[in-house]
């Protein structure tokens, strides 16, 4: 009878605990995300309690499959590199709450953002597609690429540098290098342009078409 009772216990002791796998996956991902967000909630959901893996005779190690960043990881790998190595993949449920910039009111396409258009609010970063912003100052002056509802997080997909010169705008053409402007003349933009763009411009004084770089609102420069 004693031998009969001991046999199942010995078999159970040689099998890896699913709970240890779950704890390893959670601890790994929680540590990888520490300090980046205000509140991190991590839960391992994909550990099958029926797994019959040999108990690891070394340390269990967590890792992110396929080189993804921790905040994108929907799965965490757990591996044993002992005498009988194995690897399992654990599905993770993650909530990453942090303060980010959101629309303070509905924003329309083409609108130039002002400070009053923006505020900060706590959102789950996992539910935000694209690069979000923590400082509203980084967005002031940017142009809205697509309309946004009030309260929606503003990401890099929603904004772009403003168009400083529109096609057919009258512009001032500055000639010179750096801050040393030698001469200025009147022109007409033949293309749209953001800061730093090179566009075609008609010099209204000479009638010639030239290439110039957009340097400001209604201002272009040649000679750089």
GISULFEN-V236142 format. One record per pair of residues at least 12 apart in sequence whose C-alpha atoms are under 7 Angstrom apart, sorted by sequence separation. I is the first residue (numbers start at 1). J is the second residue. D is the distance in whole Angstrom. If there is no record, write none. Layout:
BEGIN
I & J & D
I & J & D
END
This chain:
BEGIN
30 & 42 & 6
64 & 76 & 5
65 & 77 & 6
77 & 89 & 4
105 & 117 & 6
146 & 158 & 6
172 & 184 & 7
173 & 185 & 5
189 & 201 & 5
190 & 202 & 7
199 & 211 & 6
200 & 212 & 6
63 & 76 & 6
64 & 77 & 6
76 & 89 & 6
77 & 90 & 6
104 & 117 & 5
145 & 158 & 5
172 & 185 & 6
173 & 186 & 6
188 & 201 & 6
189 & 202 & 6
198 & 211 & 6
199 & 212 & 6
62 & 76 & 7
63 & 77 & 5
75 & 89 & 6
76 & 90 & 5
103 & 117 & 6
104 & 118 & 5
144 & 158 & 6
145 & 159 & 5
172 & 186 & 5
173 & 187 & 6
187 & 201 & 6
188 & 202 & 5
198 & 212 & 5
199 & 213 & 6
62 & 77 & 6
63 & 78 & 6
75 & 90 & 5
76 & 91 & 7
103 & 118 & 5
104 & 119 & 5
144 & 159 & 5
145 & 160 & 6
171 & 186 & 6
172 & 187 & 6
187 & 202 & 5
188 & 203 & 7
198 & 213 & 4
26 & 42 & 6
62 & 78 & 4
75 & 91 & 5
76 & 92 & 7
102 & 118 & 6
103 & 119 & 6
143 & 159 & 5
144 & 160 & 7
171 & 187 & 5
187 & 203 & 4
188 & 204 & 7
197 & 213 & 6
198 & 214 & 6
26 & 43 & 6
61 & 78 & 5
62 & 79 & 7
74 & 91 & 6
75 & 92 & 5
101 & 118 & 7
102 & 119 & 6
119 & 136 & 7
142 & 159 & 6
143 & 160 & 5
170 & 187 & 6
171 & 188 & 6
186 & 203 & 6
187 & 204 & 5
196 & 213 & 6
197 & 214 & 6
26 & 44 & 6
60 & 78 & 7
61 & 79 & 5
74 & 92 & 5
101 & 119 & 6
102 & 120 & 6
118 & 136 & 6
142 & 160 & 6
143 & 161 & 6
170 & 188 & 5
171 & 189 & 7
186 & 204 & 6
196 & 214 & 5
25 & 44 & 7
60 & 79 & 6
61 & 80 & 7
74 & 93 & 7
101 & 120 & 4
102 & 121 & 7
142 & 161 & 5
143 & 162 & 5
169 & 188 & 6
170 & 189 & 6
186 & 205 & 6
195 & 214 & 5
196 & 215 & 6
60 & 80 & 5
100 & 120 & 5
101 & 121 & 7
142 & 162 & 5
168 & 188 & 6
169 & 189 & 5
185 & 205 & 7
194 & 214 & 6
195 & 215 & 5
59 & 80 & 7
99 & 120 & 6
100 & 121 & 6
115 & 136 & 7
132 & 153 & 7
133 & 154 & 7
168 & 189 & 5
193 & 214 & 6
195 & 216 & 6
22 & 44 & 6
58 & 80 & 7
99 & 121 & 5
100 & 122 & 6
132 & 154 & 6
133 & 155 & 7
167 & 189 & 5
168 & 190 & 6
58 & 81 & 7
99 & 122 & 4
100 & 123 & 7
132 & 155 & 4
166 & 189 & 7
167 & 190 & 5
56 & 80 & 6
58 & 82 & 5
98 & 122 & 5
99 & 123 & 6
131 & 155 & 5
132 & 156 & 7
167 & 191 & 4
22 & 47 & 7
57 & 82 & 6
97 & 122 & 6
98 & 123 & 6
115 & 140 & 6
130 & 155 & 6
131 & 156 & 5
166 & 191 & 7
167 & 192 & 5
56 & 82 & 6
97 & 123 & 5
98 & 124 & 7
113 & 139 & 7
114 & 140 & 5
130 & 156 & 6
166 & 192 & 4
97 & 124 & 4
98 & 125 & 7
113 & 140 & 5
114 & 141 & 6
130 & 157 & 6
165 & 192 & 5
166 & 193 & 7
96 & 124 & 5
97 & 125 & 6
113 & 141 & 5
165 & 193 & 5
18 & 47 & 6
95 & 124 & 6
96 & 125 & 5
112 & 141 & 6
113 & 142 & 6
163 & 192 & 7
164 & 193 & 6
165 & 194 & 7
96 & 126 & 6
112 & 142 & 6
113 & 143 & 6
163 & 193 & 6
164 & 194 & 5
18 & 49 & 6
95 & 126 & 7
112 & 143 & 5
163 & 194 & 5
164 & 195 & 7
100 & 132 & 7
101 & 133 & 5
111 & 143 & 6
112 & 144 & 7
162 & 194 & 6
100 & 133 & 6
101 & 134 & 6
110 & 143 & 6
111 & 144 & 5
161 & 194 & 7
28 & 62 & 6
100 & 134 & 4
101 & 135 & 7
110 & 144 & 5
99 & 134 & 6
101 & 136 & 6
109 & 144 & 5
110 & 145 & 6
16 & 52 & 7
24 & 60 & 7
108 & 144 & 7
109 & 145 & 5
15 & 52 & 6
16 & 53 & 5
25 & 62 & 6
33 & 70 & 7
109 & 146 & 5
15 & 53 & 6
16 & 54 & 5
24 & 62 & 6
32 & 70 & 6
33 & 71 & 7
108 & 146 & 7
109 & 147 & 5
15 & 54 & 5
16 & 55 & 4
108 & 147 & 4
14 & 54 & 6
15 & 55 & 5
16 & 56 & 7
107 & 147 & 5
108 & 148 & 7
14 & 55 & 5
29 & 70 & 7
107 & 148 & 5
106 & 148 & 6
107 & 149 & 6
47 & 90 & 6
106 & 149 & 4
46 & 90 & 5
105 & 149 & 7
106 & 150 & 5
45 & 90 & 7
46 & 91 & 4
105 & 150 & 4
44 & 90 & 6
45 & 91 & 5
46 & 92 & 7
103 & 149 & 7
104 & 150 & 6
172 & 218 & 6
173 & 219 & 6
174 & 220 & 6
175 & 221 & 6
176 & 222 & 7
177 & 223 & 6
44 & 91 & 6
45 & 92 & 6
103 & 150 & 5
104 & 151 & 6
171 & 218 & 5
172 & 219 & 5
173 & 220 & 5
174 & 221 & 5
175 & 222 & 5
176 & 223 & 5
177 & 224 & 5
44 & 92 & 5
45 & 93 & 7
103 & 151 & 5
170 & 218 & 7
171 & 219 & 5
172 & 220 & 6
173 & 221 & 6
174 & 222 & 6
175 & 223 & 6
176 & 224 & 7
43 & 92 & 6
44 & 93 & 6
102 & 151 & 5
103 & 152 & 6
171 & 220 & 7
43 & 93 & 5
102 & 152 & 5
103 & 153 & 6
25 & 76 & 6
42 & 93 & 6
43 & 94 & 6
102 & 153 & 4
103 & 154 & 7
42 & 94 & 5
101 & 153 & 6
102 & 154 & 5
164 & 216 & 6
165 & 217 & 6
25 & 78 & 6
41 & 94 & 6
42 & 95 & 7
100 & 153 & 7
101 & 154 & 6
164 & 217 & 5
165 & 218 & 5
41 & 95 & 5
164 & 218 & 6
40 & 95 & 6
41 & 96 & 7
40 & 96 & 5
21 & 78 & 7
39 & 96 & 6
40 & 97 & 7
39 & 97 & 5
37 & 96 & 6
38 & 97 & 6
39 & 98 & 7
37 & 97 & 6
38 & 98 & 5
37 & 98 & 5
END
